[in-house]
Amino acid sequence: MSRGILVINGPNLNLLGQREPALYGNQSLGEINQELERMASASGIGIEFFQSNHEGELVDRIQQARDDFELIIINAGALSHYSISLHDALRAVNIPVIEVHLSNIYTREEFRHKSLISPVAVGGIFGFGALSYRLAFLAACEIIKGREA
């Protein structure tokens, strides 16, 4: 089994399934994580999950990932739009990053149109609800396979 993927979720994502379901869907974060766990198990790739409503905890977890993971999937929530510290932490660990958002941030309020995560990510998946995470996982598998080849 490879070193695997770290899935990081930021503020308010612990409320998925309850918070604005018309915008974010009915699946809870736990249900999304269970789907990814099944996909990872079937793929033979390790996966770990971390969620926090606190920016510093997210930075700490990103820094700890340096030697333990091959790729980070991150939905930083609102922090995507203004957190220089997350941007800097992701750049510092030198691990490929895939940015995920459940909604299409580019069709929402203008302040959501700019992401500070995107410039340090290899790619982003936006607007497909919970499917965004599954698509990110598939992309992560391809990136990991490409690095191992």
C-alpha positions as CSV (number, residue, x, y, z in Angstrom):
1,M,0.0,0.0,0.0
2,S,1.3,3.5,-0.9
3,R,1.7,6.3,1.6
4,G,-1.5,7.6,0.3
5,I,-3.8,10.6,0.3
6,L,-4.6,13.1,3.0
7,V,-8.1,14.7,2.7
8,I,-8.4,18.0,4.5
9,N,-11.6,19.8,5.1
10,G,-11.8,23.3,6.5
11,P,-14.4,25.4,8.4
12,N,-18.1,24.4,8.5
13,L,-17.6,21.3,6.4
14,N,-18.4,19.3,9.5
15,L,-22.0,20.6,9.0
16,L,-22.4,19.1,5.5
17,G,-25.9,17.5,5.1
18,Q,-27.3,20.1,7.5
19,R,-26.0,23.4,6.2
20,E,-27.7,24.8,3.1
21,P,-28.4,21.4,1.5
22,A,-29.7,23.1,-1.6
23,L,-26.2,24.5,-2.1
24,Y,-24.0,21.8,-0.6
25,G,-26.1,18.6,-0.8
26,N,-27.5,16.2,1.6
27,Q,-24.5,14.0,2.2
28,S,-22.6,14.4,5.5
29,L,-18.8,14.7,5.6
30,G,-18.8,11.3,7.2
31,E,-20.7,9.8,4.3
32,I,-18.4,11.4,1.8
33,N,-15.4,10.1,3.8
34,Q,-16.9,6.5,3.8
35,E,-17.2,6.6,0.0
36,L,-13.6,7.7,-0.3
37,E,-12.5,5.0,2.1
38,R,-14.2,2.3,0.0
39,M,-12.6,3.7,-3.1
40,A,-9.2,3.8,-1.5
41,S,-9.5,0.3,-0.1
42,A,-10.5,-1.0,-3.6
43,S,-7.5,0.9,-5.1
44,G,-5.0,-0.2,-2.5
45,I,-4.2,3.4,-1.6
46,G,-4.0,4.6,1.9
47,I,-6.3,7.5,2.9
48,E,-6.7,9.7,6.0
49,F,-9.1,12.4,6.8
50,F,-8.8,15.6,8.8
51,Q,-11.3,18.4,9.4
52,S,-11.0,21.5,11.5
53,N,-12.7,24.8,11.9
54,H,-9.4,26.4,13.0
55,E,-6.9,27.7,10.5
56,G,-3.9,27.0,12.6
57,E,-4.9,23.3,13.1
58,L,-5.2,23.0,9.3
59,V,-1.7,24.5,8.9
60,D,-0.3,22.2,11.5
61,R,-1.8,19.1,9.8
62,I,-0.5,20.2,6.4
63,Q,3.0,20.6,7.8
64,Q,2.8,17.1,9.4
65,A,1.9,15.5,6.1
66,R,5.3,16.1,4.5
67,D,6.7,12.6,5.1
68,D,3.4,10.7,5.4
69,F,1.4,11.4,2.2
70,E,1.9,11.5,-1.5
71,L,-1.0,13.9,-2.2
72,I,-3.4,16.2,-0.5
73,I,-7.0,16.8,-1.4
74,I,-8.2,19.9,0.2
75,N,-11.5,21.7,0.6
76,A,-10.5,24.7,2.7
77,G,-14.0,26.2,2.5
78,A,-14.0,29.9,3.0
79,L,-10.3,29.9,3.9
80,S,-9.6,29.2,0.3
81,H,-10.4,32.8,-0.5
82,Y,-8.1,34.6,2.0
83,S,-5.8,32.3,3.9
84,I,-2.2,33.1,3.0
85,S,-1.1,30.7,5.8
86,L,-2.7,27.7,4.1
87,H,-1.3,28.8,0.7
88,D,2.2,29.0,2.3
89,A,1.9,25.7,4.2
90,L,0.8,23.8,1.0
91,R,3.6,25.3,-1.0
92,A,6.1,24.5,1.8
93,V,5.4,20.8,2.0
94,N,6.0,20.2,-1.7
95,I,3.2,17.6,-2.0
96,P,0.8,17.7,-5.0
97,V,-2.5,19.3,-4.0
98,I,-6.0,19.0,-5.6
99,E,-8.5,21.7,-4.6
100,V,-12.1,20.7,-4.1
101,H,-15.3,22.7,-3.7
102,L,-18.8,21.2,-3.6
103,S,-20.3,24.3,-5.3
104,N,-18.9,26.2,-8.3
105,I,-17.2,29.0,-6.6
106,Y,-17.0,30.9,-9.8
107,T,-20.8,31.2,-10.1
108,R,-21.2,32.5,-6.6
109,E,-20.4,35.8,-4.8
110,E,-17.5,37.6,-6.4
111,F,-15.4,37.3,-3.2
112,R,-15.4,33.5,-3.8
113,H,-14.0,33.8,-7.3
114,K,-10.4,34.1,-6.1
115,S,-8.7,31.1,-4.5
116,L,-5.4,31.3,-2.8
117,I,-5.2,27.5,-2.9
118,S,-5.5,27.2,-6.7
119,P,-2.0,28.7,-7.4
120,V,-0.4,25.8,-5.4
121,A,-2.7,23.1,-6.6
122,V,-2.1,20.8,-9.6
123,G,-5.8,21.1,-10.3
124,G,-9.2,21.8,-8.9
125,I,-12.7,20.3,-9.1
126,F,-15.6,22.5,-8.4
127,G,-19.4,22.4,-8.5
128,F,-20.2,18.7,-8.6
129,G,-21.3,18.3,-5.0
130,A,-20.0,15.2,-3.2
131,L,-19.0,13.8,-6.6
132,S,-16.2,16.5,-6.6
133,Y,-14.4,14.5,-3.9
134,R,-14.7,11.2,-5.8
135,L,-13.4,12.9,-9.0
136,A,-10.5,14.3,-7.0
137,F,-9.7,10.9,-5.6
138,L,-9.6,9.4,-9.1
139,A,-7.3,12.2,-10.3
140,A,-5.1,11.7,-7.2
141,C,-4.8,8.0,-8.1
142,E,-3.6,8.8,-11.6
143,I,-1.1,11.4,-10.2
144,I,0.3,8.8,-7.7
145,K,0.5,6.1,-10.4
146,G,2.3,8.5,-12.7
147,R,4.9,9.3,-10.0
148,E,5.4,5.6,-9.2
149,A,6.0,4.7,-12.9
